[in-house]
Amino acid sequence: MSSRIEQIIDEIEEYIDSCKFQLLSTTQIVVNKDQLDELLRELRMKTPDEIKRYQKIIANKDAILADAQAKAESMLEEAQIQTTELVSEHEIMQQAYAQANAIVTAATEQAQQILDNATSDANDIRIGAMQYTDDLLANAENLIGHTLETYTSKYDGLVNSLQECYDMVRNNRAELEIPEQSSRGLEAEYGSGNEYGDDTLDD
């Protein structure tokens, strides 16, 4: 039945879409009154009684809500009266105290357990963090040590090479060094000037 109602609504929409507009109008259309009345009549006949009942309930929602609120307030007042009478009795008070103490004890134990678990977790996290940090420092130590050894070896090789070059230069200078007497004798023999001119010396 519900499916047929949807079909009728679709047929009404299709019918309206198929109608032609009135002359010189873009909003008003020309409809066949009998055909439209037939569709609406069938739609009313197919509407179930349950939908009609809900429509009445919705129409009277203010009265229903007011009645429900009155009933709720009445039940609340009765509950408060009963609670007051129970609490005033000594036995009920004793049971209430016992239950309250049990709840407090259980809550205290649970809180202590949570605190112990949190402390244990914190210690585990601290130990793990320390181990992780130690691992990082160990890796850094190994890297720096390896680098230091590498550059120390290269530096020693460089120093040795420079020392060898230095020794070689000194030896070469020593071999090229001219005694002072020999230098004076040559100067006296050939003279301090250049008798042959610059061209002869260049040759």
C-alpha positions as CSV (number, residue, x, y, z in Angstrom):
1,M,0.0,0.0,0.0
2,S,2.8,2.3,0.9
3,S,4.5,1.6,-2.4
4,R,1.3,2.5,-4.3
5,I,1.1,5.8,-2.5
6,E,4.6,6.6,-3.7
7,Q,3.6,5.6,-7.2
8,I,0.5,7.9,-7.1
9,I,2.7,10.8,-5.9
10,D,5.2,10.2,-8.7
11,E,2.2,10.1,-11.2
12,I,1.0,13.4,-9.8
13,E,4.4,15.0,-10.2
14,E,4.8,13.6,-13.7
15,Y,1.3,14.8,-14.6
16,I,2.1,18.3,-13.4
17,D,5.4,18.4,-15.3
18,S,3.6,17.3,-18.4
19,C,1.0,20.1,-18.2
20,K,1.3,23.1,-20.4
21,F,1.8,26.7,-19.1
22,Q,-0.9,29.2,-19.6
23,L,-0.5,31.7,-22.3
24,L,2.1,34.4,-21.4
25,S,2.9,32.7,-18.0
26,T,5.8,30.7,-16.7
27,T,4.3,29.7,-13.4
28,Q,0.7,28.9,-14.0
29,I,-0.3,25.7,-15.9
30,V,-3.5,24.2,-17.4
31,V,-4.6,21.0,-15.7
32,N,-7.3,18.5,-16.3
33,K,-9.4,18.8,-13.1
34,D,-11.0,15.4,-13.4
35,Q,-7.7,13.6,-13.9
36,L,-6.0,15.4,-11.0
37,D,-9.1,14.7,-8.7
38,E,-8.9,11.0,-9.6
39,L,-5.3,10.8,-8.6
40,L,-5.9,12.7,-5.3
41,R,-9.0,10.5,-4.5
42,E,-7.0,7.4,-5.0
43,L,-4.2,8.8,-2.9
44,R,-6.7,9.5,0.0
45,M,-8.1,6.0,-0.3
46,K,-4.7,4.4,-0.1
47,T,-3.7,6.3,3.0
48,P,-3.6,3.7,5.8
49,D,-5.5,4.3,9.0
50,E,-2.2,4.1,10.9
51,I,-1.0,7.2,9.2
52,K,-4.2,9.0,10.0
53,R,-3.9,8.0,13.7
54,Y,-0.3,9.4,13.8
55,Q,-1.6,12.6,12.1
56,K,-4.1,13.0,15.0
57,I,-1.3,12.4,17.5
58,I,0.9,15.0,15.9
59,A,-2.0,17.4,15.9
60,N,-2.6,16.9,19.6
61,K,1.1,16.7,20.5
62,D,0.8,19.6,22.9
63,A,-1.9,17.9,25.0
64,I,0.0,14.6,24.9
65,L,3.3,16.3,26.0
66,A,1.5,18.2,28.8
67,D,-0.1,14.9,30.0
68,A,3.2,13.1,29.9
69,Q,4.9,15.9,31.8
70,A,2.2,15.8,34.5
71,K,2.6,12.0,34.9
72,A,6.3,12.3,35.1
73,E,6.2,15.0,37.8
74,S,3.7,12.9,39.8
75,M,5.9,9.9,39.6
76,L,8.9,12.0,40.7
77,E,7.1,13.4,43.7
78,E,6.1,9.8,44.7
79,A,9.7,8.7,44.3
80,Q,10.9,11.5,46.5
81,I,8.4,10.8,49.2
82,Q,9.4,7.1,49.2
83,T,13.0,8.0,49.3
84,T,12.5,10.3,52.3
85,E,10.6,7.6,54.2
86,L,13.3,5.0,53.5
87,V,16.2,7.3,54.4
88,S,14.5,8.2,57.7
89,E,14.6,4.6,58.9
90,H,17.6,3.5,60.9
91,E,18.1,0.2,59.1
92,I,18.1,1.8,55.7
93,M,20.6,4.4,57.0
94,Q,22.9,1.7,58.2
95,Q,22.7,-0.1,54.9
96,A,23.4,3.1,53.1
97,Y,26.5,3.7,55.3
98,A,27.8,0.2,54.7
99,Q,27.3,0.5,51.0
100,A,29.0,3.9,51.0
101,N,32.0,2.5,52.9
102,A,32.3,-0.5,50.6
103,I,32.2,1.9,47.6
104,V,34.9,4.1,49.1
105,T,37.1,1.1,49.9
106,A,36.7,-0.4,46.5
107,A,37.4,3.0,44.9
108,T,40.5,3.5,47.1
109,E,41.9,0.1,46.1
110,Q,41.2,0.7,42.5
111,A,42.9,4.1,42.7
112,Q,45.9,2.5,44.4
113,Q,46.1,-0.1,41.7
114,I,45.9,2.5,39.0
115,L,48.7,4.5,40.7
116,D,50.9,1.4,41.0
117,N,50.3,0.5,37.3
118,A,51.1,4.1,36.3
119,T,54.3,4.1,38.4
120,S,55.4,0.8,36.9
121,D,54.7,2.0,33.4
122,A,56.6,5.2,34.1
123,N,59.6,3.3,35.4
124,D,59.5,1.0,32.3
125,I,59.3,4.1,30.0
126,R,62.2,5.8,31.9
127,I,64.4,2.7,31.6
128,G,63.5,2.3,28.0
129,A,64.3,6.0,27.4
130,M,67.7,5.7,29.2
131,Q,68.5,2.6,27.2
132,Y,67.6,4.3,23.9
133,T,69.7,7.4,24.9
134,D,72.6,5.1,25.8
135,D,72.4,3.4,22.5
136,L,72.4,6.7,20.7
137,L,75.4,7.9,22.7
138,A,77.2,4.6,22.0
139,N,76.7,5.0,18.3
140,A,77.9,8.6,18.5
141,E,80.9,7.5,20.5
142,N,81.8,4.8,18.0
143,L,81.3,7.2,15.1
144,I,83.4,9.9,16.6
145,G,86.1,7.4,17.6
146,H,86.3,6.0,14.2
147,T,86.5,9.5,12.6
148,L,89.2,10.5,15.1
149,E,91.2,7.4,14.3
150,T,90.8,8.0,10.6
151,Y,91.8,11.7,10.7
152,T,94.7,11.0,13.2
153,S,96.1,8.4,10.8
154,K,95.7,10.9,7.9
155,Y,97.3,13.7,9.9
156,D,100.2,11.5,10.9
157,G,100.8,10.6,7.2
158,L,100.6,14.3,6.3
159,V,103.1,15.3,8.9
160,N,105.5,12.5,7.8
161,S,105.2,13.6,4.2
162,L,105.9,17.2,5.1
163,Q,108.9,16.2,7.2
164,E,110.3,14.2,4.3
165,C,109.8,17.2,2.0
166,Y,111.4,19.5,4.5
167,D,114.4,17.2,4.9
168,M,114.8,16.9,1.2
169,V,114.8,20.6,0.7
170,R,117.4,21.1,3.4
171,N,119.6,18.4,1.9
172,N,119.3,20.0,-1.5
173,R,120.2,23.4,-0.2
174,A,123.2,21.9,1.7
175,E,124.4,20.4,-1.5
176,L,124.0,23.7,-3.4
177,E,125.7,25.8,-0.7
178,I,129.0,27.5,-2.0
179,P,131.8,28.1,0.5
180,E,132.5,31.9,1.1
181,Q,136.3,31.7,0.0
182,S,135.4,30.1,-3.3
183,S,132.8,32.8,-3.9
184,R,135.3,35.6,-3.3
185,G,138.0,34.0,-5.5
186,L,135.6,33.7,-8.4
187,E,134.5,37.3,-7.9
188,A,138.1,38.5,-8.0
189,E,138.9,36.4,-11.0
190,Y,135.9,37.4,-13.1
191,G,135.1,40.8,-11.6
192,S,132.0,41.9,-9.9
193,G,130.6,43.3,-13.2
194,N,129.7,41.6,-16.4
195,E,132.4,42.3,-18.9
196,Y,130.6,40.4,-21.7
197,G,127.3,42.2,-21.4
198,D,123.8,40.9,-20.6
199,D,123.5,39.0,-23.8
200,T,126.6,36.8,-23.1
201,L,125.3,36.1,-19.6
202,D,121.9,35.2,-20.9
203,D,123.5,32.7,-23.3
